[in-house]
Amino acid sequence: MGFSWQQLLILLLVVVVIFGTKKLRNIGSDLGGAVKDFKKAMNDDQPKDAEFKKIAEDAEQTQVENSKQKEQA
């Protein structure tokens, strides 16, 4: 059960009358900006995850070296 193109056109006209074109343009640009920021944040997290793993590996290696030094002493 879908909408015909006439029903969609009437719905679009009602929405434009209620909200106005300026308000709809603002809503559209705000929604687009939010999606853009979300995508950017998702892409920024990947290098941070790799950097965190490297730091964790370095810390683990340092702990292993420290425990070996304590055993030798």
Secondary structure, DSSP 4 states (H G I P E B T S, - for coil): ----HHHHHHHHHHHHHHH-HHHHHHHHHHHHHHHHHHHHHHHHHHHHHHHHHHHHHHHHHHHHHHHHHHHH-
